[in-house]
Amino acid sequence: MRDSGQMLQVTHEAMVKAGVDVTAIYTKLGYDAEKLSLRDLRTPHQQQAFFWTTVEAVTGDADIGLHLCPHMPVYRGEVLEYLMFSSPTFGEGIARTVKYLRLVSDAIDVRLIQDETGTHISVIGTTSEAPQLRHTEICVAYELIQFAKSVSAGAFKPLRVQLRCSRRSDIEQYEKVFDCPVTFDGKLGEIWIDPAILEYRSPHWDPDLLSLHEELAEKRLSNLVRQDLIERIRLLFSQRLELDQCDLEDVARELGMAPRRLRFELTRAGTSFSDLLSGFRFALARRLLSRTEEPIENIVYLTGFSEPSTFYRAFKRWSGMTPVQYREGRRDGSVEHKPTKEDQPA
């Protein structure tokens, strides 16, 4: 499961506005804040627990998620926001938008429920019980409310919020942030609403624009599915490279796909199997050369090459220098590391 960098962007802006030492946080996380393109990131969801543990440690605030909420900008969901605006009613907009939440996160499931207990938006997060994810739950609930207020011109007002996490601060702080009563230790996260809001008519409703926005959402979702496929392939590379079982047929078999289908999907994603394999090998070789003392003779085989001469020629083609020159340049600072997608964790 992965989260869009847009989620981190919102949190980052809140931390900066709140005066949090973001440099100390990113240093502990191993990020270079100046070079971090937050919107383009799509990070493994399990990293959120580590992220919030670090933020707690730097700030000394056990309820930092709650205290960041007032500083958070309204989430601008781009195509999700467009779908809400161009739908005829708020209820229909919610029904459309939740189909594309993967664009924001694979770990969040939002459902609109109307039953004998009333009308409520259920926010189902990750199954992980890591206590640090309380901050994600609080921030997501807050941002959903602010997003709903934004797309309804302020007409949306929560009646009550139920959180799965326990209370760490005075209840008054939670109720001030959410502007409604708040309860804790629930089985699910819930935002209770007046059903009348579902009939709120968008002044921007346009059937033609709605069709265009749905088409755009479908396209972005398809691109995301293909990107997920690429990440799965990179993970297989990391597992199979040393075994010398990294040809397209082997990987396709592992993915449960026909080789022809795999070629087609990669072409649609603007790449090829050979390009992915070369990029992965190059990124792995650079990491081993710059971060370890592993002999180059071993790196040859760790990167899936059978002969040193083949590895040397490939590395020279990729970087314009020999492996020895690259390692020495990284040590003396004359060669700068330029992160690529292959450098991100799978």
N, C-alpha and C positions, 0 to 999 in steps of 0.2 A: 504494500500500500504506500502511496506517495501523496505528498501535499504540494500544491502550487506555491511558488515563491511569492505570489501575491499575498498569501496569509502572513508570511514572514515580513513582507513589506509593510503591512499595516502595523504589525507588532513593532517593527524597527522604528517607524515614524512615531509611535506612541512612546517608546523608550527615550528617543531623542528629545521629544517635547517634555517628558517628565524629568529630564535631567539625569537619566541613568547613564552610567559609564559604559557605553556600548563598545568602546575600544577594548576595555578589559574583558568584556563578555566574548567578543569575537576572537580575541587572542587566546582565551582558554579553549574556545571551540576549534581553533586552528583555521579560522577564516581571515581573509584580508578584506576588511570592510570597504576599503576604497575600490577594490577590484571586484567586489561581489555584485553581480548583476541579479538582484533579488527576483525581479519579475520573470526572468528566464529560468530560474531554478525549479526543479521538481525533486524534492528531497524525500528519502525514505521516512515514513511516518514514525517509525520507532526512534528516530533522532530527536523527536519533540521532547521525550522524557529527559534526554541528556541536555537539550537546550534549556528547558525550564529549571533543571537542577543547577545549571551554571548561572542562570539569571538569579535564582534564589540565593546562591552562594555569594555572588557579587553584590547584590542589593541588601542582603540580610533580611529580606521581606518574604515571609512565608505565604502571604496572600498577594503576591505581586501581580498576578493576572487581574484580580479585582481592581487593584489600584492603578493599573494601566488603562483600564476601560475608558475613563473620562477623557483620556488623551488620544484615543484611537480615532483616526479619520473614518468617515463612512466608507464602507467597502464599496468600491465601484466595480461591479461584476461584469462590466462591458457587455458581452452578449447576454448574460443572465439579466442584467438590468434592462437591456433593450427588449427582451422577451416580456418582462413585467410591464414596461411602458406600453408596448404595442398590443398587449392582450386586452380584450374588452373589459374584463373585471379583475380585481385583485385575486379572487379565488382561482380563476382560470390561469392567471399568470403564475401563481404558486404551483399549480398542477403541471404546467409546462417546464418551469424552471428546475424543479427537483429532478427531472430526468437527466439534467446535464450537470449535476453537482460534481461529477468526476473531474470536471474542468478545474474545480477548486481543490478537491481532496477525494481520494478513494476511501478514506476512513470515516466520512461523515455521511449519514443517511438521514434526510429530513422528510417527514411525512405529515400531511395534513389529515387529522382524524376528527370525525364527527360521530359521536356515539352518545349513549345515555348519560355520560358524565359531562358532556359539553363539547366545545370546539377547542382543539388544541393542536399546536405544532409540536410533534415529537422529534427530538434531536438525538439520534442514536449515533454515538461515537464509536471509537475503537473498542474492541473487547479487552484491550490491555487494562490492567488494574493498577498501573504505575501511578502512585499518588501525585506525581508532578503533573500528570495530564489534567488535573483539576483546573489548572490555568487555561489550558486549551478549551475545556468545556465552558468555563466562565466567559472567556473572550469570544467564543463562537456564538453563544447565546446572546451576548451583548450586541455583537455585530449583526446578527440576524434581525434583532429588533430595530437597530438603527437603519439597516437596509430597508426593512419593511416600512418604516416611517418615511424614508426618503422617497420611495417609489409611490407612496400614497399621499404625498404632500402633507404629511403629518397626521393623517387620519387614523393610522394604526396606533393602538395603545394596548400594551399587554395588561391583562387582568391579574395574572399571577405567574410567577416563574418557579418551577421546581428544578432543583439541581441534584445530580447524583452524588456530588461530593459533599463533604461535611463543612460546617461553618468554622472559619478560622478568625474572622473579625466580627465586630459588633454587627448585629442584624441591621442597625440603622444604616451602616455603610453599604450593605447589599441593596437595601430598599431605595437608597438614594441613587445608586448607580442604575438600577433597573427601573426605577420609578413605578414600583408596584410591590406588593407583598412577595416574599421569597421564602421557599421552604427547601429543606436539605435532605440528603440521604435517601433520595427517591430511587426507584428501580430504573427510571428513565429520566432524561432531561425533557422537560415539558414547558411550553409557553402557551398559557391559556389566553384565549382571545374571544372577543364579542363576535358571534357569527355574522353580524351585520356587515363587518368589514369585508367579507368575501364578496359582497355585492357592490363594493366601491368601484365605480366606473372610471377607467383611466381616460383622462382628457387627451392622451396621445394615441388612443387606439386607432390602428390602421391595419386592415387585413392584408394589404400588400406588403407593408413593412414587416408585419408578423411573419408572413411567409418567407421573406428574405432573412429575417433573424433566425428562424428555425433552420433554414438551410445552412446558415453560417455556423450555428451551434452543432449541427450534425457533422459538418466538415471538420470543425475543431475537435469534436469527439473522436472522429475517425483518425485524425492525425495523432491524437493522444494514444489511441489503441495501437497504432503502428509504432509510436515511440516506446510504448510498454513492451512491444515485441522486440524492439532493438535492445532494450535493457535486459530482457530475458536471454537474448542471444549473447550479450556481453558476459552475463553471469555464467552461461555455459562455456564460453571461452575460458573464463578463469578456472573452471573445474576440469576442462578437458585438454587444455593446451599442452600440458606436459605429457599427456598420454598420446599425443600425436593423432587425436581423433577429432579433428576440427574441420573436416570438410563439410560442405553444404548438406550432403545427404545424411551424415551423422547427426548434425544439428537439427535438421528437419525431422528426422525420426524421433529425436528427443522431445521436440516440441509437439509431436503428433500431427505434423503437417506434411503434405506432399511437397517434394522439392520444388516443383513448378509453382505451387501456391506461394511458397516462401520467397522465391525469386520475384514473383509478381508484387507481393506486399512490400518488399524492400525497394523495388522500383518505384512504387507509388509513394514511398517515404523519401524518395530522392537519393537513395544510396544503393549499394550492392553488397553482397556477402563478402567479396574480396576486399572492398573498401573498409568494411567494418572490422574485418580480421586484421588488416594492415594497421588501422588506427589503434586497435586494442594492443597489438604487439608493440607499436611505437610508444604508446603511453606507458605500458608495463616496463619496457626497456629503459625509458627515461626515469621512471620511479626507482628502479633497481640501481641504475647508475648513479643517481644523485642522492639517494637516501640510504643506501646500504654499502657495505664493503664487499659485496658478493663478487667473486672473481668473474671476469667477463666470460670465461669459458663456461661457467655455470649459467650465466644469463642467457647465453646462446640457447641452451636447452629449455630453460624456464620460459622462454618466449616462443617455444615451439619450432625452433630451427634445428635441423639435423646436422648442419655443418657450420663452423665458424665463419668461413668465407661468405656463405650465403647471408648470414646475419650482418656481417660487416658491410656488404654491398647494399643491403636493404636499409640499414641505419644511415649510411652515407646518402642514399637517395632521399630518405625522409627528412634528414636534418641538415645536410650539406657538410657534415663533419663526421669523423670517425667516433666510435664509442669512447675511445680513450680521450680524444679531444673534448667531447661533451662532458665527461666526468671531471676532467681537470678544469674546464671552464665553469662548471657549477661550483666547484670547490673554491676557486679564486674570485667568483662573482662576475666573471666576464660574460657568462652565458646566463640569460634570464629565463626562468621557467614561465611559459605561457600556458595557463590551464586550458584544457579542451574538454569537450563533453565526456571523452573517455576517462578523464581524471576524476570524474564524479563517482561516488560509491554506487555500486550496483544494488 
